[in-house]
Amino acid sequence: MSDATRHSAPRTSLYTLSPLTKRRNATEKRFKVYGLIAISIGILALLVLLTSIFSNGRSAFMQTYVTLDVLLPAEKLDKNGNRDIEEMKAVSTFGYAPLITNALISRLDEIGFATDLKKKEIGAIVSKEAAAQLRNFVLANPDSLDTTVTFEFLAGGRIDGYMKGRVDHESAALDNKVSPEQLDIVDALIETGSLEKRFNWAFLTAPDASGQRPEAAGLGVAFLGSLYMMVVVLFLALPVGVAASIYLEEFSKQSRLTDIIEVNISNLAAVPSIVYGILGLAIFINFAGLPQSAPIVGGLVLTLMTLPTIIISTRASLKSVPPSIRDAALGVGASKMQTVFHHVLPLAAPGILTGTIIGLAQALGETAPLLLIGMVAFVREYPAGPPEGFFDPASALPVQVYNWTQRADPAFVERASGAIIVLLIFLILMNAVAVLLRRRFERRW
């Protein structure tokens, strides 16, 4: 080869990028930018959602209370003077409401506030729940008759809205449930310390209330209903799901039947949740005759829905255990059963627990199947303790959110957002427990 031919080829350097390399690097940079944009949009949407929920729902954890000194005349509440509870029950809440109105009027006279409002309009400042609260106190303490007792009553829904900024004097002039004159009374009570806003524990413990008393509505029954359902799901889905996974992964032989079972389990995990509600309605209520709106039925439906998730996650955990551990156990004389339960299952436990908790968290947030089995009904009474409570009517947290969003009073929108916050906190805690369990029990090999 001549020198001319040898020197005709262009010389290149490792430090000099070719056009092809430049195009490839530019493509990689574009993909990085696309990924960052997608993540930013997702984070922004999440922040907007959380901001909307917390801005609307944080006021649900605060409530307005009116402090009044109420005279309990025996001639009105116990006309026979026998202090017999059964006779005193004949006086309904309508007989107690005027006592609260008189106490409020007396309080206004004490602070020197004059008003032309009628007694009914003055009494509307206090919640309709107050009469029931006063009646329950008198029936529990009959010796309090003919004495003056200090009570803290819930303020009405519009008054509470005024304290939280939803209602003002201009909107009150257009509202038939509150007037500017009533808000003037509220301002006077605030100045004297008779009316104040503070943390509302009753929102977490009280039962639901009617559409006329949004200020008294709480999550107590829904919380117990969700708790009972999670207990049913845990004690049914976990053992059944883990046992099925162990059999399919460790003991069953590969055949057409096992292939069909595996395909159907994967398909069941993708079935819409409302289908499980239809199945529960047909089997557990119409065929088995179990009561509607009962935690046992909700728990059974959610168990069917959660089983595929637990089975899939458990099988994945069992597959992650190296085959060498099985071979070593079998090599030293362990049986197949001993190998699985003494070596494989403990090593797969973190993944199994994580999948179970995630399945429970998913079941906790389900609404559609519970609507079909009647858990959307208005439930005022708390369910009894287990096991009777599993068959008593109850609600659930996501269903309670749905129920409140269907009501007309704007105060229920605040309650619904507050319930969503409670539900999100539970879901975050359950996922945090799953992460902690995985880190605590995870073993390296």
C-alpha positions as CSV (number, residue, x, y, z in Angstrom):
1,M,0.0,0.0,0.0
2,S,1.4,3.4,-1.0
3,D,1.8,6.3,1.4
4,A,-0.8,8.3,-0.5
5,T,-3.4,5.6,-0.1
6,R,-2.6,5.2,3.6
7,H,-2.9,8.9,4.4
8,S,-6.2,9.4,2.4
9,A,-8.5,8.1,5.1
10,P,-9.8,10.9,7.5
11,R,-8.3,10.9,11.0
12,T,-10.7,10.8,13.9
13,S,-10.3,11.3,17.7
14,L,-12.0,9.8,20.7
15,Y,-12.7,13.3,21.9
16,T,-14.4,14.3,18.7
17,L,-18.1,13.4,18.5
18,S,-19.4,12.0,15.3
19,P,-22.7,13.2,13.9
20,L,-24.4,9.9,14.8
21,T,-23.2,10.2,18.4
22,K,-24.4,13.7,18.6
23,R,-27.9,12.7,17.4
24,R,-28.0,9.8,19.9
25,N,-27.0,12.1,22.8
26,A,-29.6,14.7,21.7
27,T,-32.3,12.0,21.6
28,E,-31.3,10.8,25.1
29,K,-31.5,14.4,26.4
30,R,-35.0,14.8,24.9
31,F,-36.2,11.7,26.6
32,K,-34.9,12.9,29.9
33,V,-36.7,16.2,29.4
34,Y,-39.9,14.4,28.5
35,G,-39.6,12.2,31.6
36,L,-39.0,15.3,33.8
37,I,-42.0,17.0,32.3
38,A,-44.2,14.0,32.9
39,I,-43.1,13.7,36.5
40,S,-43.6,17.4,37.0
41,I,-47.2,17.2,35.6
42,G,-48.0,14.3,37.9
43,I,-46.6,16.0,41.0
44,L,-48.5,19.2,40.1
45,A,-51.7,17.3,39.6
46,L,-51.2,15.6,43.0
47,L,-50.5,18.9,44.7
48,V,-53.6,20.5,43.2
49,L,-55.7,17.6,44.3
50,L,-54.3,17.5,47.9
51,T,-54.5,21.3,48.2
52,S,-58.2,21.2,47.1
53,I,-59.0,18.5,49.5
54,F,-57.2,19.9,52.5
55,S,-58.4,23.5,51.9
56,N,-62.0,22.3,51.8
57,G,-61.8,19.7,54.5
58,R,-59.6,21.1,57.2
59,S,-62.5,23.2,58.6
60,A,-64.5,20.0,59.2
61,F,-62.2,19.3,62.1
62,M,-63.3,22.6,63.7
63,Q,-66.8,23.3,65.1
64,T,-68.6,26.2,66.7
65,Y,-70.1,25.8,70.2
66,V,-72.4,28.0,72.2
67,T,-72.1,28.0,76.0
68,L,-75.4,28.5,77.8
69,D,-76.8,28.2,81.4
70,V,-80.1,26.2,81.0
71,L,-82.8,26.1,83.7
72,L,-84.4,22.6,83.9
73,P,-87.9,23.2,85.4
74,A,-89.4,20.0,86.9
75,E,-93.0,21.1,86.2
76,K,-92.3,20.9,82.4
77,L,-89.9,17.9,82.3
78,D,-91.4,15.7,85.0
79,K,-95.0,16.8,85.5
80,N,-95.9,14.0,87.9
81,G,-92.8,14.7,90.0
82,N,-92.0,11.0,90.4
83,R,-88.5,11.1,88.7
84,D,-89.6,8.1,86.8
85,I,-87.4,7.8,83.7
86,E,-90.2,6.1,81.7
87,E,-92.6,8.9,82.5
88,M,-90.0,11.6,81.7
89,K,-89.4,10.0,78.3
90,A,-92.9,11.2,77.3
91,V,-91.4,14.7,77.0
92,S,-90.0,14.8,73.4
93,T,-87.2,17.1,72.2
94,F,-89.9,19.7,71.3
95,G,-90.4,20.2,75.0
96,Y,-86.7,20.9,75.5
97,A,-86.1,23.3,72.6
98,P,-87.9,26.3,74.3
99,L,-85.6,25.9,77.4
100,I,-82.5,26.4,75.1
101,T,-84.1,29.4,73.4
102,N,-85.0,30.9,76.8
103,A,-81.4,30.4,78.0
104,L,-80.1,32.1,74.9
105,I,-82.5,35.1,75.4
106,S,-81.4,35.3,79.0
107,R,-77.8,35.4,77.9
108,L,-78.5,38.2,75.5
109,D,-80.2,40.1,78.3
110,E,-77.2,39.7,80.5
111,I,-74.8,41.2,77.9
112,G,-77.3,44.0,77.1
113,F,-78.1,43.0,73.5
114,A,-81.5,44.0,72.3
115,T,-83.1,42.4,69.2
116,D,-86.4,42.4,67.4
117,L,-86.1,38.8,66.3
118,K,-88.7,36.2,67.2
119,K,-87.9,33.5,69.7
120,K,-87.9,30.9,66.9
121,E,-85.3,32.9,64.9
122,I,-83.1,33.4,68.0
123,G,-83.3,29.7,68.9
124,A,-82.2,28.8,65.3
125,I,-78.7,30.0,66.2
126,V,-78.3,26.8,68.2
127,S,-78.3,23.4,66.4
128,K,-81.4,21.2,66.4
129,E,-79.2,18.6,67.9
130,A,-79.1,20.6,71.2
131,A,-82.6,19.6,72.2
132,A,-81.7,15.9,72.0
133,Q,-78.4,16.5,73.9
134,L,-80.3,18.2,76.7
135,R,-83.0,15.5,76.8
136,N,-80.4,12.7,77.1
137,F,-78.7,14.6,79.9
138,V,-81.9,15.0,81.9
139,L,-82.9,11.3,81.4
140,A,-79.4,10.3,82.6
141,N,-79.4,12.7,85.5
142,P,-83.0,13.2,86.8
143,D,-81.7,14.8,90.0
144,S,-80.6,17.8,87.9
145,L,-84.2,19.0,87.6
146,D,-85.0,22.4,89.1
147,T,-81.4,23.4,88.7
148,T,-79.4,25.5,86.2
149,V,-76.8,23.6,84.3
150,T,-74.1,24.9,82.0
151,F,-74.1,23.2,78.5
152,E,-72.0,23.5,75.4
153,F,-74.3,23.2,72.4
154,L,-73.4,23.0,68.7
155,A,-74.2,26.1,66.8
156,G,-76.4,25.9,63.7
157,G,-74.9,25.0,60.3
158,R,-75.2,28.5,58.9
159,I,-73.7,30.0,62.1
160,D,-70.8,27.5,61.9
161,G,-70.4,28.6,58.2
162,Y,-70.2,32.2,59.3
163,M,-67.4,31.4,61.7
164,K,-65.6,29.5,59.0
165,G,-66.0,32.2,56.3
166,R,-68.6,30.5,54.1
167,V,-71.4,32.9,55.2
168,D,-71.3,36.7,55.5
169,H,-73.9,39.4,56.0
170,E,-74.5,39.8,52.3
171,S,-75.1,36.2,51.6
172,A,-77.3,36.0,54.8
173,A,-79.6,38.6,53.3
174,L,-80.3,36.2,50.5
175,D,-80.5,33.0,52.6
176,N,-83.8,31.9,54.1
177,K,-82.0,29.9,56.8
178,V,-80.1,32.7,58.4
179,S,-80.4,36.5,58.6
180,P,-78.0,39.4,59.2
181,E,-79.7,40.1,62.5
182,Q,-78.8,36.6,63.7
183,L,-75.2,37.2,62.6
184,D,-75.2,40.3,64.7
185,I,-76.2,38.2,67.7
186,V,-73.4,35.8,66.9
187,D,-70.9,38.8,66.9
188,A,-72.2,39.8,70.3
189,L,-71.8,36.3,71.7
190,I,-68.3,36.0,70.3
191,E,-67.3,39.2,72.1
192,T,-68.5,37.9,75.5
193,G,-66.9,34.4,75.0
194,S,-70.2,32.6,74.8
195,L,-69.6,31.4,71.3
196,E,-66.3,30.0,70.0
197,K,-64.8,27.7,67.4
198,R,-62.5,24.8,68.5
199,F,-61.3,21.3,67.5
200,N,-64.2,19.0,66.8
201,W,-63.6,15.5,68.2
202,A,-67.2,14.6,67.5
203,F,-66.5,14.6,63.8
204,L,-64.4,11.4,64.3
205,T,-66.7,9.8,66.9
206,A,-70.3,10.9,66.3
207,P,-72.7,9.1,64.0
208,D,-74.2,10.6,60.9
209,A,-76.9,13.2,61.1
210,S,-79.9,14.2,59.0
211,G,-79.7,16.8,56.2
212,Q,-81.1,19.4,58.6
213,R,-78.2,19.0,61.1
214,P,-74.9,18.9,59.1
215,E,-73.0,20.4,62.1
216,A,-73.7,17.2,64.1
217,A,-72.7,14.7,61.4
218,G,-69.7,12.5,62.2
219,L,-67.7,9.4,61.1
220,G,-68.2,7.2,64.1
221,V,-70.5,4.6,62.5
222,A,-68.6,4.6,59.2
223,F,-65.3,4.2,61.0
224,L,-66.6,1.1,62.9
225,G,-68.1,-0.3,59.8
226,S,-64.8,0.0,57.9
227,L,-62.9,-1.5,60.9
228,Y,-65.3,-4.5,61.0
229,M,-65.0,-5.1,57.3
230,M,-61.2,-5.0,57.4
231,V,-61.2,-7.6,60.2
232,V,-63.4,-9.9,58.1
233,V,-61.1,-9.4,55.0
234,L,-58.0,-9.9,57.1
235,F,-59.1,-13.2,58.7
236,L,-60.5,-14.6,55.4
237,A,-58.4,-13.3,52.6
238,L,-55.0,-13.7,54.2
239,P,-55.1,-17.5,55.1
240,V,-57.1,-18.4,51.9
241,G,-54.9,-16.3,49.7
242,V,-51.6,-17.5,51.2
243,A,-52.7,-21.2,51.2
244,A,-53.8,-21.0,47.5
245,S,-50.5,-19.4,46.6
246,I,-48.4,-22.0,48.4
247,Y,-50.2,-24.8,46.7
248,L,-50.0,-23.3,43.2
249,E,-46.4,-22.3,43.6
250,E,-44.9,-25.2,45.6
251,F,-47.0,-28.3,45.4
252,S,-49.1,-28.3,42.2
253,K,-47.8,-29.8,39.0
254,Q,-47.8,-27.9,35.8
255,S,-50.9,-28.8,33.9
256,R,-53.7,-27.3,31.8
257,L,-55.8,-27.0,34.9
258,T,-53.3,-25.0,36.8
259,D,-52.7,-22.8,33.7
260,I,-56.4,-22.1,33.6
261,I,-56.5,-21.2,37.3
262,E,-53.5,-18.9,37.0
263,V,-55.0,-17.1,34.0
264,N,-58.3,-16.7,35.8
265,I,-56.6,-15.3,38.9
266,S,-54.9,-12.7,36.8
267,N,-58.2,-11.8,35.1
268,L,-60.0,-11.6,38.4
269,A,-57.5,-9.0,39.6
270,A,-58.6,-6.7,36.6
271,V,-62.4,-7.2,37.1
272,P,-64.2,-3.9,37.9
273,S,-65.1,-3.8,41.6
274,I,-68.8,-3.2,40.9
275,V,-69.0,-6.7,39.5
276,Y,-68.0,-8.1,42.9
277,G,-70.8,-6.0,44.3
278,I,-73.3,-7.7,42.0
279,L,-71.9,-11.1,42.9
280,G,-72.2,-10.3,46.6
281,L,-75.8,-9.1,46.2
282,A,-76.7,-12.3,44.4
283,I,-74.9,-14.8,46.6
284,F,-74.7,-13.3,50.1
285,I,-77.9,-11.3,50.3
286,N,-80.4,-12.9,47.9
287,F,-79.3,-16.5,48.2
288,A,-77.7,-16.8,51.7
289,G,-80.1,-14.3,53.3
290,L,-77.5,-12.2,55.1
291,P,-78.7,-8.7,56.1
292,Q,-78.1,-5.7,53.9
293,S,-75.7,-2.9,54.9
294,A,-73.9,-5.3,57.3
295,P,-70.1,-5.4,57.7
296,I,-70.1,-9.2,57.3
297,V,-71.5,-8.9,53.8
298,G,-69.2,-6.0,52.9
299,G,-66.2,-7.9,54.3
300,L,-67.1,-11.0,52.2
301,V,-67.4,-9.0,49.0
302,L,-64.1,-7.2,49.7
303,T,-62.5,-10.5,50.5
304,L,-63.4,-11.8,47.0
305,M,-62.1,-8.6,45.5
306,T,-58.8,-8.7,47.5
307,L,-58.0,-12.4,47.1
308,P,-56.5,-12.1,43.6
309,T,-54.2,-9.3,44.7
310,I,-53.0,-11.3,47.7
311,I,-52.5,-14.4,45.6
312,I,-50.5,-12.6,43.0
313,S,-48.2,-10.8,45.5
314,T,-47.7,-14.0,47.6
315,R,-46.7,-16.0,44.5
316,A,-44.3,-13.3,43.5
317,S,-42.7,-13.4,47.0
318,L,-42.4,-17.2,46.9
319,K,-40.8,-17.0,43.5
320,S,-38.2,-14.5,44.7
321,V,-36.8,-17.1,47.2
322,P,-33.7,-18.7,45.5
323,P,-34.1,-22.3,44.5
324,S,-30.8,-23.1,46.2
325,I,-32.5,-22.7,49.6
326,R,-35.1,-25.3,48.7
327,D,-32.4,-27.6,47.3
328,A,-30.3,-27.2,50.5
329,A,-33.2,-28.0,52.8
330,L,-34.2,-31.1,50.7
331,G,-30.5,-32.1,50.6
332,V,-30.2,-32.4,54.4
333,G,-33.4,-34.5,54.6
334,A,-36.2,-32.0,55.1
335,S,-39.6,-32.9,53.6
336,K,-41.3,-30.8,51.0
337,M,-43.7,-29.5,53.7
338,Q,-40.8,-28.6,56.1
339,T,-38.9,-26.9,53.3
340,V,-41.8,-24.7,52.5
341,F,-43.0,-23.8,56.0
342,H,-39.6,-23.6,57.7
343,H,-37.5,-22.0,55.0
344,V,-39.3,-20.6,52.0
345,L,-42.3,-19.1,53.8
346,P,-40.3,-17.1,56.4
347,L,-38.1,-15.6,53.7
348,A,-41.2,-14.7,51.6
349,A,-43.0,-13.2,54.6
350,P,-42.1,-9.5,54.0
351,G,-43.5,-9.6,50.5
352,I,-46.6,-11.5,51.7
353,L,-47.3,-8.9,54.4
354,T,-46.7,-6.0,52.1
355,G,-49.1,-7.5,49.4
356,T,-51.7,-8.1,52.1
357,I,-51.6,-4.6,53.5
358,I,-51.8,-3.1,50.1
359,G,-54.7,-5.3,49.3
360,L,-56.4,-4.2,52.5
361,A,-55.7,-0.5,51.7
362,Q,-57.3,-1.1,48.3
363,A,-60.4,-2.7,49.8
364,L,-60.7,0.2,52.4
365,G,-61.1,2.7,49.6
366,E,-63.7,0.8,47.6
367,T,-67.2,2.3,47.2
368,A,-69.0,0.7,44.3
369,P,-69.5,-2.9,45.6
370,L,-70.6,-1.5,49.0
371,L,-73.3,0.6,47.3
372,L,-74.9,-2.5,45.7
373,I,-75.2,-4.3,49.1
374,G,-77.0,-1.4,50.7
375,M,-74.3,0.2,52.8
376,V,-75.4,3.6,51.4
377,A,-78.4,3.6,53.8
378,F,-78.6,6.2,56.5
379,V,-77.4,4.5,59.7
380,R,-77.6,6.4,63.0
381,E,-77.0,3.7,65.6
382,Y,-73.5,2.3,66.3
383,P,-73.0,-1.4,65.6
384,A,-72.6,-3.7,68.6
385,G,-69.4,-5.3,69.6
386,P,-68.2,-8.4,67.8
387,P,-69.4,-10.8,66.8
388,E,-73.0,-9.4,66.9
389,G,-71.7,-6.1,65.4
390,F,-70.7,-7.8,62.1
391,F,-74.4,-8.4,61.4
392,D,-75.7,-4.9,62.5
393,P,-76.3,-2.1,59.9
394,A,-73.3,0.1,59.4
395,S,-71.7,2.4,56.9
396,A,-68.1,2.7,55.6
397,L,-65.8,5.6,55.1
398,P,-65.8,5.8,51.3
399,V,-69.6,5.3,51.3
400,Q,-70.0,8.1,53.8
401,V,-68.1,10.4,51.6
402,Y,-70.4,9.5,48.7
403,N,-73.4,10.0,50.9
404,W,-72.4,13.4,52.0
405,T,-71.7,14.6,48.5
406,Q,-75.3,13.9,47.5
407,R,-76.8,16.2,50.1
408,A,-77.8,19.8,49.4
409,D,-76.4,21.7,52.4
410,P,-72.9,23.1,51.6
411,A,-71.7,22.1,55.1
412,F,-71.8,18.5,53.9
413,V,-69.3,19.3,51.2
414,E,-66.9,20.3,54.0
415,R,-67.7,17.1,55.8
416,A,-67.0,15.0,52.7
417,S,-63.6,16.6,52.2
418,G,-62.8,16.0,55.9
419,A,-63.7,12.4,55.6
420,I,-61.5,12.1,52.5
421,I,-58.6,13.4,54.6
422,V,-59.3,10.8,57.3
423,L,-59.4,8.1,54.6
424,L,-56.1,9.3,53.1
425,I,-54.5,9.3,56.5
426,F,-55.5,5.7,57.0
427,L,-54.3,4.7,53.6
428,I,-50.9,6.4,54.1
429,L,-50.5,4.7,57.5
430,M,-51.3,1.3,56.0
431,N,-48.8,1.8,53.2
432,A,-46.2,3.1,55.7
433,V,-46.7,-0.1,57.8
434,A,-46.2,-2.2,54.7
435,V,-42.9,-0.4,54.0
436,L,-41.7,-0.8,57.6
437,L,-42.6,-4.5,57.7
438,R,-40.7,-5.1,54.5
439,R,-37.6,-3.4,55.8
440,R,-37.9,-5.0,59.2
441,F,-38.2,-8.6,58.1
442,E,-36.5,-8.5,54.8
443,R,-33.5,-10.9,54.6
444,R,-30.6,-11.0,52.2
445,W,-29.2,-14.1,50.7
